[in-house]
């Protein structure tokens, strides 16, 4: 099966639409979404309606989704994120709110594991270091582990032939072969497809991934979208100006 992998859409419909159109053309048969569907951006309902219609969808929620449905305190959100959460609460349809309420921040399927941040603290911890990867390995039964939250396209795996060392690197537009154990079972590897709706790696194009479970490969793609159109919507909605500006810089 070929899966389209998306995360951190953050109510950015133009970016979501560009990414889904791009991945659909590559023959995707299933979809993986690592949470933070809403927050920051101006189109929560349009994004949720499109995501909910995806076939063979495995999905979790993120910290912003939990905050919108009042399952996570706003204390540690910065002022811009908090303002967007409050705005989203007022503009989300009852149906989409109920959908978010039904999601969890970590799931395990027969084929892979999803956690928004990390398996040990799914809604809040950012998976950024080799030590964190090592600490979370025992908590995962089905690899690959797909994560989001940091908005950075990243890979974590043990170095082949040197299992004490963790290989951590940024993912660019290049196919990665994933580790296999005896019998062809997928070995420990964590993959972050980057953020669809608010990339933070200085590249303002939407980020997404393609996972081929038969070939055992993962590839990140960057897709241009109408940034100025989203900025205009953010301003028209009365959301903080900073949330419009940062999209142009990819941060
Ligand atoms: Fe996020």
py3Dmol code that shows the C-alpha trace and the ligand (Angstrom):
import py3Dmol

protein = """\
ATOM      1  CA  UNK A   1       0.000   0.000   0.000  1.00  0.00           C
ATOM      2  CA  UNK A   2       1.160   3.527  -0.739  1.00  0.00           C
ATOM      3  CA  UNK A   3       0.209   6.001   1.976  1.00  0.00           C
ATOM      4  CA  UNK A   4       0.103   9.775   1.856  1.00  0.00           C
ATOM      5  CA  UNK A   5       1.439  11.087   5.180  1.00  0.00           C
ATOM      6  CA  UNK A   6       0.379  14.508   6.435  1.00  0.00           C
ATOM      7  CA  UNK A   7       0.665  16.363   9.723  1.00  0.00           C
ATOM      8  CA  UNK A   8       0.130  19.787  11.288  1.00  0.00           C
ATOM      9  CA  UNK A   9      -2.347  21.045   8.706  1.00  0.00           C
ATOM     10  CA  UNK A  10      -3.391  23.835  11.090  1.00  0.00           C
ATOM     11  CA  UNK A  11      -6.477  25.007   9.207  1.00  0.00           C
ATOM     12  CA  UNK A  12      -4.479  25.951   6.107  1.00  0.00           C
ATOM     13  CA  UNK A  13      -6.792  24.785   3.330  1.00  0.00           C
ATOM     14  CA  UNK A  14      -4.729  26.057   0.395  1.00  0.00           C
ATOM     15  CA  UNK A  15      -1.693  24.085   1.607  1.00  0.00           C
ATOM     16  CA  UNK A  16      -3.797  20.990   2.360  1.00  0.00           C
ATOM     17  CA  UNK A  17      -5.471  21.073  -1.007  1.00  0.00           C
ATOM     18  CA  UNK A  18      -2.147  21.428  -2.855  1.00  0.00           C
ATOM     19  CA  UNK A  19      -0.618  18.526  -0.901  1.00  0.00           C
ATOM     20  CA  UNK A  20      -3.563  16.166  -1.320  1.00  0.00           C
ATOM     21  CA  UNK A  21      -3.800  16.860  -5.047  1.00  0.00           C
ATOM     22  CA  UNK A  22      -0.061  16.231  -5.383  1.00  0.00           C
ATOM     23  CA  UNK A  23      -0.078  12.964  -3.432  1.00  0.00           C
ATOM     24  CA  UNK A  24      -3.249  11.655  -5.084  1.00  0.00           C
ATOM     25  CA  UNK A  25      -1.461  11.888  -8.438  1.00  0.00           C
ATOM     26  CA  UNK A  26       1.267   9.586  -7.041  1.00  0.00           C
ATOM     27  CA  UNK A  27      -1.156   6.692  -6.558  1.00  0.00           C
ATOM     28  CA  UNK A  28      -1.902   6.934  -2.845  1.00  0.00           C
ATOM     29  CA  UNK A  29      -4.328   4.276  -1.559  1.00  0.00           C
ATOM     30  CA  UNK A  30      -4.330   5.121   2.151  1.00  0.00           C
ATOM     31  CA  UNK A  31      -3.743   8.150   4.336  1.00  0.00           C
ATOM     32  CA  UNK A  32      -1.951   8.869   7.599  1.00  0.00           C
ATOM     33  CA  UNK A  33      -2.565  12.097   9.528  1.00  0.00           C
ATOM     34  CA  UNK A  34      -0.456  12.865  12.612  1.00  0.00           C
ATOM     35  CA  UNK A  35      -2.630  15.542  14.212  1.00  0.00           C
ATOM     36  CA  UNK A  36      -2.979  19.299  14.654  1.00  0.00           C
ATOM     37  CA  UNK A  37      -5.669  19.581  12.047  1.00  0.00           C
ATOM     38  CA  UNK A  38      -6.727  22.981  13.373  1.00  0.00           C
ATOM     39  CA  UNK A  39      -5.263  26.042  15.108  1.00  0.00           C
ATOM     40  CA  UNK A  40      -3.296  28.976  13.617  1.00  0.00           C
ATOM     41  CA  UNK A  41      -5.118  29.077  10.248  1.00  0.00           C
ATOM     42  CA  UNK A  42      -8.441  30.443   8.960  1.00  0.00           C
ATOM     43  CA  UNK A  43     -10.173  27.338   7.510  1.00  0.00           C
ATOM     44  CA  UNK A  44     -10.821  24.694  10.194  1.00  0.00           C
ATOM     45  CA  UNK A  45     -14.075  23.360   8.742  1.00  0.00           C
ATOM     46  CA  UNK A  46     -12.859  23.195   5.135  1.00  0.00           C
ATOM     47  CA  UNK A  47      -9.755  21.280   6.259  1.00  0.00           C
ATOM     48  CA  UNK A  48     -11.679  18.868   8.459  1.00  0.00           C
ATOM     49  CA  UNK A  49     -14.300  18.214   5.790  1.00  0.00           C
ATOM     50  CA  UNK A  50     -11.571  17.342   3.267  1.00  0.00           C
ATOM     51  CA  UNK A  51      -9.560  15.184   5.690  1.00  0.00           C
ATOM     52  CA  UNK A  52     -12.602  13.276   6.944  1.00  0.00           C
ATOM     53  CA  UNK A  53     -13.405  12.279   3.353  1.00  0.00           C
ATOM     54  CA  UNK A  54      -9.995  10.663   2.725  1.00  0.00           C
ATOM     55  CA  UNK A  55     -10.167   6.893   2.064  1.00  0.00           C
ATOM     56  CA  UNK A  56      -8.385   4.402   4.376  1.00  0.00           C
ATOM     57  CA  UNK A  57      -7.522   7.135   6.853  1.00  0.00           C
ATOM     58  CA  UNK A  58      -5.534   6.538  10.063  1.00  0.00           C
ATOM     59  CA  UNK A  59      -5.658   9.695  12.147  1.00  0.00           C
ATOM     60  CA  UNK A  60      -4.797  11.093  15.554  1.00  0.00           C
ATOM     61  CA  UNK A  61      -5.235  14.510  17.155  1.00  0.00           C
ATOM     62  CA  UNK A  62      -2.577  16.992  18.268  1.00  0.00           C
ATOM     63  CA  UNK A  63      -2.240  19.439  21.122  1.00  0.00           C
ATOM     64  CA  UNK A  64      -4.053  22.224  19.241  1.00  0.00           C
ATOM     65  CA  UNK A  65      -6.994  19.933  18.460  1.00  0.00           C
ATOM     66  CA  UNK A  66      -7.184  18.926  22.129  1.00  0.00           C
ATOM     67  CA  UNK A  67      -7.065  22.564  23.238  1.00  0.00           C
ATOM     68  CA  UNK A  68      -9.890  23.509  20.864  1.00  0.00           C
ATOM     69  CA  UNK A  69     -12.158  20.834  22.374  1.00  0.00           C
ATOM     70  CA  UNK A  70     -11.043  21.798  25.907  1.00  0.00           C
ATOM     71  CA  UNK A  71      -9.157  18.599  26.681  1.00  0.00           C
ATOM     72  CA  UNK A  72      -5.807  20.378  27.152  1.00  0.00           C
ATOM     73  CA  UNK A  73      -4.988  23.480  29.206  1.00  0.00           C
ATOM     74  CA  UNK A  74      -3.972  26.614  27.303  1.00  0.00           C
ATOM     75  CA  UNK A  75      -1.321  27.573  29.881  1.00  0.00           C
ATOM     76  CA  UNK A  76       1.704  26.593  27.823  1.00  0.00           C
ATOM     77  CA  UNK A  77       0.408  27.956  24.493  1.00  0.00           C
ATOM     78  CA  UNK A  78       1.958  31.235  23.365  1.00  0.00           C
ATOM     79  CA  UNK A  79      -0.325  34.246  22.844  1.00  0.00           C
ATOM     80  CA  UNK A  80      -0.716  33.649  19.082  1.00  0.00           C
ATOM     81  CA  UNK A  81      -1.550  29.970  19.434  1.00  0.00           C
ATOM     82  CA  UNK A  82      -3.971  30.757  22.256  1.00  0.00           C
ATOM     83  CA  UNK A  83      -5.755  33.435  20.208  1.00  0.00           C
ATOM     84  CA  UNK A  84      -6.139  30.987  17.321  1.00  0.00           C
ATOM     85  CA  UNK A  85      -7.515  28.266  19.613  1.00  0.00           C
ATOM     86  CA  UNK A  86     -10.123  30.684  20.981  1.00  0.00           C
ATOM     87  CA  UNK A  87     -11.031  31.790  17.436  1.00  0.00           C
ATOM     88  CA  UNK A  88     -11.320  28.170  16.258  1.00  0.00           C
ATOM     89  CA  UNK A  89     -13.641  27.269  19.136  1.00  0.00           C
ATOM     90  CA  UNK A  90     -16.041  29.938  17.887  1.00  0.00           C
ATOM     91  CA  UNK A  91     -15.874  28.963  14.208  1.00  0.00           C
ATOM     92  CA  UNK A  92     -15.772  25.150  14.182  1.00  0.00           C
ATOM     93  CA  UNK A  93     -18.999  23.332  13.236  1.00  0.00           C
ATOM     94  CA  UNK A  94     -20.589  21.049  15.870  1.00  0.00           C
ATOM     95  CA  UNK A  95     -19.960  18.047  13.609  1.00  0.00           C
ATOM     96  CA  UNK A  96     -16.245  18.768  13.258  1.00  0.00           C
ATOM     97  CA  UNK A  97     -15.915  19.530  16.954  1.00  0.00           C
ATOM     98  CA  UNK A  98     -17.469  16.144  17.738  1.00  0.00           C
ATOM     99  CA  UNK A  99     -15.050  14.509  15.292  1.00  0.00           C
ATOM    100  CA  UNK A 100     -12.046  16.060  17.065  1.00  0.00           C
ATOM    101  CA  UNK A 101     -13.452  15.001  20.436  1.00  0.00           C
ATOM    102  CA  UNK A 102     -13.395  11.404  19.223  1.00  0.00           C
ATOM    103  CA  UNK A 103      -9.678  11.362  18.329  1.00  0.00           C
ATOM    104  CA  UNK A 104      -6.719  10.337  20.521  1.00  0.00           C
ATOM    105  CA  UNK A 105      -3.115  11.562  20.218  1.00  0.00           C
ATOM    106  CA  UNK A 106      -1.665   8.057  19.787  1.00  0.00           C
ATOM    107  CA  UNK A 107      -2.826   4.919  17.974  1.00  0.00           C
ATOM    108  CA  UNK A 108      -1.286   1.625  16.927  1.00  0.00           C
ATOM    109  CA  UNK A 109      -2.560  -0.091  13.776  1.00  0.00           C
ATOM    110  CA  UNK A 110      -1.529  -3.548  12.492  1.00  0.00           C
ATOM    111  CA  UNK A 111       0.927  -1.775  10.150  1.00  0.00           C
ATOM    112  CA  UNK A 112       2.364   1.259  11.979  1.00  0.00           C
ATOM    113  CA  UNK A 113       2.120   3.529  15.026  1.00  0.00           C
ATOM    114  CA  UNK A 114       1.068   7.174  15.156  1.00  0.00           C
ATOM    115  CA  UNK A 115       1.860   9.647  17.951  1.00  0.00           C
ATOM    116  CA  UNK A 116       1.540  13.401  17.570  1.00  0.00           C
ATOM    117  CA  UNK A 117       4.642  14.153  19.660  1.00  0.00           C
ATOM    118  CA  UNK A 118       6.144  10.999  21.180  1.00  0.00           C
ATOM    119  CA  UNK A 119       4.678   7.650  22.303  1.00  0.00           C
ATOM    120  CA  UNK A 120       5.379   8.425  25.971  1.00  0.00           C
ATOM    121  CA  UNK A 121       3.787  11.892  25.903  1.00  0.00           C
ATOM    122  CA  UNK A 122       1.774  12.051  22.679  1.00  0.00           C
ATOM    123  CA  UNK A 123       0.255  15.509  22.861  1.00  0.00           C
ATOM    124  CA  UNK A 124       3.177  17.499  24.265  1.00  0.00           C
ATOM    125  CA  UNK A 125       6.731  16.140  23.867  1.00  0.00           C
ATOM    126  CA  UNK A 126       8.668  17.118  20.727  1.00  0.00           C
ATOM    127  CA  UNK A 127      10.699  14.262  19.208  1.00  0.00           C
ATOM    128  CA  UNK A 128      13.931  16.075  18.357  1.00  0.00           C
ATOM    129  CA  UNK A 129      16.898  14.197  19.847  1.00  0.00           C
ATOM    130  CA  UNK A 130      18.522  10.748  19.517  1.00  0.00           C
ATOM    131  CA  UNK A 131      18.099  10.264  23.276  1.00  0.00           C
ATOM    132  CA  UNK A 132      14.335  10.791  23.036  1.00  0.00           C
ATOM    133  CA  UNK A 133      14.112   8.303  20.166  1.00  0.00           C
ATOM    134  CA  UNK A 134      16.011   5.714  22.211  1.00  0.00           C
ATOM    135  CA  UNK A 135      13.779   6.324  25.254  1.00  0.00           C
ATOM    136  CA  UNK A 136      10.626   5.755  23.224  1.00  0.00           C
ATOM    137  CA  UNK A 137      11.673   2.624  21.304  1.00  0.00           C
ATOM    138  CA  UNK A 138      10.368   0.186  23.948  1.00  0.00           C
ATOM    139  CA  UNK A 139       6.930   1.837  23.796  1.00  0.00           C
ATOM    140  CA  UNK A 140       6.372   0.992  20.114  1.00  0.00           C
ATOM    141  CA  UNK A 141       5.286  -2.431  18.825  1.00  0.00           C
ATOM    142  CA  UNK A 142       4.586  -1.632  15.182  1.00  0.00           C
ATOM    143  CA  UNK A 143       7.065   0.320  13.076  1.00  0.00           C
ATOM    144  CA  UNK A 144       7.329   2.784  11.426  1.00  0.00           C
ATOM    145  CA  UNK A 145       6.363   5.361  14.021  1.00  0.00           C
ATOM    146  CA  UNK A 146       4.905   8.466  12.385  1.00  0.00           C
ATOM    147  CA  UNK A 147       5.000  11.711  14.366  1.00  0.00           C
ATOM    148  CA  UNK A 148       4.340  15.425  13.870  1.00  0.00           C
ATOM    149  CA  UNK A 149       4.316  18.347  16.334  1.00  0.00           C
ATOM    150  CA  UNK A 150       7.801  19.822  15.651  1.00  0.00           C
ATOM    151  CA  UNK A 151       6.826  20.863  12.090  1.00  0.00           C
ATOM    152  CA  UNK A 152      10.234  19.541  10.964  1.00  0.00           C
ATOM    153  CA  UNK A 153      10.685  16.736   8.386  1.00  0.00           C
ATOM    154  CA  UNK A 154      12.905  14.377  10.379  1.00  0.00           C
ATOM    155  CA  UNK A 155      14.024  10.743  10.489  1.00  0.00           C
ATOM    156  CA  UNK A 156      15.323   8.739  13.475  1.00  0.00           C
ATOM    157  CA  UNK A 157      16.744   5.191  13.220  1.00  0.00           C
ATOM    158  CA  UNK A 158      19.599   3.100  14.549  1.00  0.00           C
ATOM    159  CA  UNK A 159      22.763   3.082  12.438  1.00  0.00           C
ATOM    160  CA  UNK A 160      23.006  -0.191  10.512  1.00  0.00           C
ATOM    161  CA  UNK A 161      25.626  -2.457  12.058  1.00  0.00           C
ATOM    162  CA  UNK A 162      26.064  -0.057  14.970  1.00  0.00           C
ATOM    163  CA  UNK A 163      22.887  -0.322  17.074  1.00  0.00           C
ATOM    164  CA  UNK A 164      24.230   1.952  19.826  1.00  0.00           C
ATOM    165  CA  UNK A 165      24.168   4.910  17.478  1.00  0.00           C
ATOM    166  CA  UNK A 166      21.091   6.810  16.307  1.00  0.00           C
ATOM    167  CA  UNK A 167      21.008   8.383  12.855  1.00  0.00           C
ATOM    168  CA  UNK A 168      18.948  11.594  12.944  1.00  0.00           C
ATOM    169  CA  UNK A 169      18.622  13.772   9.888  1.00  0.00           C
ATOM    170  CA  UNK A 170      16.377  16.212   8.058  1.00  0.00           C
ATOM    171  CA  UNK A 171      14.367  14.737   5.215  1.00  0.00           C
ATOM    172  CA  UNK A 172      14.595  16.306   1.796  1.00  0.00           C
ATOM    173  CA  UNK A 173      13.121  15.279  -1.532  1.00  0.00           C
ATOM    174  CA  UNK A 174      14.946  11.965  -1.624  1.00  0.00           C
ATOM    175  CA  UNK A 175      13.750   8.378  -1.146  1.00  0.00           C
ATOM    176  CA  UNK A 176      14.810   6.808   2.167  1.00  0.00           C
ATOM    177  CA  UNK A 177      15.062   3.032   2.597  1.00  0.00           C
ATOM    178  CA  UNK A 178      13.653   2.027   5.969  1.00  0.00           C
ATOM    179  CA  UNK A 179      15.246  -0.606   8.244  1.00  0.00           C
ATOM    180  CA  UNK A 180      14.029  -4.208   8.034  1.00  0.00           C
ATOM    181  CA  UNK A 181      14.422  -6.890  10.699  1.00  0.00           C
ATOM    182  CA  UNK A 182      14.601 -10.652  10.140  1.00  0.00           C
ATOM    183  CA  UNK A 183      11.628 -11.835   8.116  1.00  0.00           C
ATOM    184  CA  UNK A 184      11.190  -8.428   6.489  1.00  0.00           C
ATOM    185  CA  UNK A 185       9.405  -6.870   9.462  1.00  0.00           C
ATOM    186  CA  UNK A 186       9.962  -3.124   9.704  1.00  0.00           C
ATOM    187  CA  UNK A 187      12.556  -2.122  12.302  1.00  0.00           C
ATOM    188  CA  UNK A 188      12.651   0.913  14.593  1.00  0.00           C
ATOM    189  CA  UNK A 189      12.304   4.146  12.656  1.00  0.00           C
ATOM    190  CA  UNK A 190      10.477   7.392  13.432  1.00  0.00           C
ATOM    191  CA  UNK A 191       9.358   9.608  10.568  1.00  0.00           C
ATOM    192  CA  UNK A 192       8.038  13.164  10.660  1.00  0.00           C
ATOM    193  CA  UNK A 193       6.612  14.354   7.305  1.00  0.00           C
ATOM    194  CA  UNK A 194       6.956  18.015   8.316  1.00  0.00           C
ATOM    195  CA  UNK A 195       4.042  20.425   8.452  1.00  0.00           C
ATOM    196  CA  UNK A 196       1.470  20.926   5.715  1.00  0.00           C
ATOM    197  CA  UNK A 197       0.111  24.214   6.980  1.00  0.00           C
ATOM    198  CA  UNK A 198       2.929  25.921   8.882  1.00  0.00           C
ATOM    199  CA  UNK A 199       6.436  24.644   7.972  1.00  0.00           C
ATOM    200  CA  UNK A 200       9.168  25.813  10.371  1.00  0.00           C
ATOM    201  CA  UNK A 201      12.375  24.764   8.603  1.00  0.00           C
ATOM    202  CA  UNK A 202      12.827  28.014   6.629  1.00  0.00           C
ATOM    203  CA  UNK A 203      11.212  26.434   3.548  1.00  0.00           C
ATOM    204  CA  UNK A 204       7.760  27.960   3.061  1.00  0.00           C
ATOM    205  CA  UNK A 205       6.420  25.198   0.808  1.00  0.00           C
ATOM    206  CA  UNK A 206       3.936  22.724   2.294  1.00  0.00           C
ATOM    207  CA  UNK A 207       5.599  19.511   3.509  1.00  0.00           C
ATOM    208  CA  UNK A 208       4.216  15.969   3.216  1.00  0.00           C
ATOM    209  CA  UNK A 209       5.391  12.368   2.891  1.00  0.00           C
ATOM    210  CA  UNK A 210       4.833   9.196   0.875  1.00  0.00           C
ATOM    211  CA  UNK A 211       5.202   5.820   2.610  1.00  0.00           C
ATOM    212  CA  UNK A 212       5.428   2.680   0.464  1.00  0.00           C
ATOM    213  CA  UNK A 213       4.911  -0.213   2.887  1.00  0.00           C
ATOM    214  CA  UNK A 214       5.837  -2.897   0.332  1.00  0.00           C
ATOM    215  CA  UNK A 215       9.059  -1.291  -0.855  1.00  0.00           C
ATOM    216  CA  UNK A 216       9.840  -0.072   2.675  1.00  0.00           C
ATOM    217  CA  UNK A 217      10.551   3.503   1.609  1.00  0.00           C
ATOM    218  CA  UNK A 218       9.603   6.985   2.724  1.00  0.00           C
ATOM    219  CA  UNK A 219      10.005  10.223   0.820  1.00  0.00           C
ATOM    220  CA  UNK A 220       9.232  13.819   1.747  1.00  0.00           C
ATOM    221  CA  UNK A 221       7.865  16.216  -0.858  1.00  0.00           C
ATOM    222  CA  UNK A 222       7.592  19.998  -0.754  1.00  0.00           C
ATOM    223  CA  UNK A 223       4.629  21.526  -2.544  1.00  0.00           C
ATOM    224  CA  UNK A 224       4.141  25.244  -3.370  1.00  0.00           C
ATOM    225  CA  UNK A 225       0.762  26.760  -2.549  1.00  0.00           C
ATOM    226  CA  UNK A 226      -1.006  30.146  -2.505  1.00  0.00           C
ATOM    227  CA  UNK A 227       0.593  31.666   0.619  1.00  0.00           C
ATOM    228  CA  UNK A 228      -0.657  35.206  -0.028  1.00  0.00           C
ATOM    229  CA  UNK A 229      -4.225  33.892  -0.353  1.00  0.00           C
ATOM    230  CA  UNK A 230      -4.009  32.283   3.094  1.00  0.00           C
ATOM    231  CA  UNK A 231      -2.427  35.425   4.551  1.00  0.00           C
ATOM    232  CA  UNK A 232      -5.374  37.480   3.262  1.00  0.00           C
ATOM    233  CA  UNK A 233      -7.827  35.063   4.896  1.00  0.00           C
ATOM    234  CA  UNK A 234      -5.916  35.192   8.215  1.00  0.00           C
ATOM    235  CA  UNK A 235      -6.135  38.993   8.195  1.00  0.00           C
ATOM    236  CA  UNK A 236      -9.816  39.000   7.185  1.00  0.00           C
ATOM    237  CA  UNK A 237     -10.573  36.591  10.051  1.00  0.00           C
ATOM    238  CA  UNK A 238      -8.911  38.906  12.591  1.00  0.00           C
ATOM    239  CA  UNK A 239      -6.306  36.308  13.571  1.00  0.00           C
ATOM    240  CA  UNK A 240      -2.889  37.632  14.734  1.00  0.00           C
ATOM    241  CA  UNK A 241      -0.793  39.245  11.981  1.00  0.00           C
ATOM    242  CA  UNK A 242       2.213  37.182  13.070  1.00  0.00           C
ATOM    243  CA  UNK A 243       0.418  34.004  11.964  1.00  0.00           C
ATOM    244  CA  UNK A 244       0.160  35.442   8.441  1.00  0.00           C
ATOM    245  CA  UNK A 245       3.753  36.705   8.307  1.00  0.00           C
ATOM    246  CA  UNK A 246       5.424  33.495   9.478  1.00  0.00           C
ATOM    247  CA  UNK A 247       3.972  31.480   6.582  1.00  0.00           C
ATOM    248  CA  UNK A 248       6.066  33.461   4.087  1.00  0.00           C
ATOM    249  CA  UNK A 249       9.277  32.672   5.972  1.00  0.00           C
ATOM    250  CA  UNK A 250       8.581  29.028   6.744  1.00  0.00           C
ATOM    251  CA  UNK A 251       8.977  29.487  10.478  1.00  0.00           C
TER     252      UNK A 251
END
"""
ligand_1 = """\
1
LIG
Fe 1.460 21.699 15.184
"""
view = py3Dmol.view(width=600, height=400)
view.addModel(protein, "pdb")
view.setStyle({"model": 0}, {"cartoon": {"style": "trace"}})
view.addModel(ligand_1, "xyz")
view.setStyle({"model": 1}, {"stick": {}})
view.zoomTo()
view.show()
